[in-house]
Amino acid sequence: MTRKALSRVASISLATTTVLLWLVYDTHAANPDSNNSSNRLNHSKSSRAAFVPVNPKEGPKVNTDSSKLFYADSPDEPERTNKDDNDNNNNMRAWNCHGRNQRDLVDRMMQAKIVRTDSVQEVLNRVDRQHYAPNNAQQQSSPYMDSPQPIGLGQTISAPHMHAHVLEEIYPYLKASKTDSVKILDVGCGSGYLTAALGRWVAPQEQQGSILDSTKTGHVYGIDIYPHLVDMTTRNMQKADQDLLDQDIVSVQVSDGWKGLPEASPFDAIHVGAAAAEFPRALLQQLKVGGVLIIPVGPEGGVQNLYRVERLGDGFTQDDFRITELLGVRYVPLVQQPPPRAD
Ligand SMILES: C[S@@+](CC[C@H](N)C(=O)[O-])C[C@H]1O[C@@H](n2cnc3c(N)ncnc32)[C@H](O)[C@@H]1O
């Protein structure tokens, strides 16, 4: 066979393989209701219409944002290299926001342009991290340090700048929502800080509306896979944010983030506080059209990125979602099942 004929055969077989892979992948996506707990896609049905990239590497529509901030959320010391620092000034700014108290911390995050809107500034000023973060004099940890801190079970309260990022990211979507009562799902409520801040944001004010918007209020659903951490969220909120629980602005429960909370969906915003190996299909389904999902995706200990997923249409095709890579992160994993407790 001539070289020309060989290369023709090779290109035909490459094209065939590509089409087959596309069909197989498409078939995977055809049953978004699969209740397989490992979140694998169901092979049994096929439909050309249903296609959503669950693995960001396979998904064809990932935009890359200009920001390249790196954020580590593992219980260990945050890892950064000098190269990271040199690569982006945001890096330096993000990690240097330690404050003496809540207001000072928020002021520093404003100076660093991590907090950019009055609404986010106000809500962060109103929810004090001292009720949510460990305050360990021996380890010289302060609730106002701009770093993740251990809360037990190998989990962390996320760094203040990361909570601020998340609020800033979802703000435009909540503002633009057509409803006057927004619904937010916080997956991995842990210490309860972000759940409480989201609740304070949408809590009805005496005048009208909420800190978020003068015409809107809402409800926040906090879930965690560990019962102990759901209890921690409740206990921490009882210190100074009990009204959010009493007035049913925030509710917390044990639930698996891979499955979301279908009974309360669709949500205007979903935040996930742990890194998923791939985009959880259930969460994509539970997003309202016009809603947003903020989620870290990537393997445990490997390359992870924070993504913004916008739902553009009510179908389940790639055209119904826009995925944007926001920044490099290191989070603890969104576990498939909690490991058994030692006791
Ligand atoms: C880095 S911590 C963040 C906690 C919280 N956002 C905060 O700042 O305090 C990650 C959280 O995700 C929770 N988590 C891990 N896998 C989960 C899953 N499959 N479903 C629900 N929560 C999960 C952990 O228990 C933990 O509370």
The ligand as a Tripos MOL2 file, in Angstrom:
@<TRIPOS>MOLECULE
LIG
   27    29     1     0     0
SMALL
NO_CHARGES

@<TRIPOS>ATOM
      1 C1        -13.6320   22.5430   52.4830 C.3       1 LIG1
      2 S1        -15.0410   22.0970   53.4170 S.3       1 LIG1
      3 C2        -15.9620   23.6050   53.1920 C.3       1 LIG1
      4 C3        -17.0060   23.8100   54.2430 C.3       1 LIG1
      5 C4        -17.7590   25.1290   54.2450 C.3       1 LIG1
      6 N1        -18.0300   25.6510   52.9310 N.3       1 LIG1
      7 C5        -17.0010   26.1430   55.0910 C.2       1 LIG1
      8 O1        -16.4010   27.0500   54.5610 O.co2     1 LIG1
      9 O2        -17.0330   25.9670   56.3010 O.co2     1 LIG1
     10 C6        -15.8760   20.9180   52.3410 C.3       1 LIG1
     11 C7        -17.1970   20.4240   52.8870 C.3       1 LIG1
     12 O3        -17.7790   19.5480   51.9220 O.3       1 LIG1
     13 C8        -18.3890   18.4700   52.6030 C.3       1 LIG1
     14 N2        -18.5760   17.3430   51.6800 N.ar      1 LIG1
     15 C9        -17.6520   16.5330   51.1460 C.ar      1 LIG1
     16 N3        -18.2360   15.6350   50.3320 N.ar      1 LIG1
     17 C10       -19.5670   15.8860   50.3580 C.ar      1 LIG1
     18 C11       -20.6990   15.3130   49.7030 C.ar      1 LIG1
     19 N4        -20.6130   14.2770   48.8740 N.pl3     1 LIG1
     20 N5        -21.9080   15.8460   49.9520 N.ar      1 LIG1
     21 C12       -22.0500   16.8880   50.7880 C.ar      1 LIG1
     22 N6        -21.0260   17.4730   51.4330 N.ar      1 LIG1
     23 C13       -19.7870   16.9780   51.2130 C.ar      1 LIG1
     24 C14       -17.4330   18.2060   53.7530 C.3       1 LIG1
     25 O4        -18.0260   17.4530   54.7720 O.3       1 LIG1
     26 C15       -17.0780   19.6390   54.1720 C.3       1 LIG1
     27 O5        -17.9690   20.1510   55.1140 O.3       1 LIG1
@<TRIPOS>BOND
     1     1     2 1
     2     2     3 1
     3     2    10 1
     4     3     4 1
     5     4     5 1
     6     5     6 1
     7     5     7 1
     8     7     8 2
     9     7     9 1
    10    10    11 1
    11    11    12 1
    12    11    26 1
    13    12    13 1
    14    13    14 1
    15    13    24 1
    16    14    15 ar
    17    14    23 ar
    18    15    16 ar
    19    16    17 ar
    20    17    18 ar
    21    17    23 ar
    22    18    19 1
    23    18    20 ar
    24    20    21 ar
    25    21    22 ar
    26    22    23 ar
    27    24    25 1
    28    24    26 1
    29    26    27 1
@<TRIPOS>SUBSTRUCTURE
     1 LIG1         1 GROUP 0 **** ****
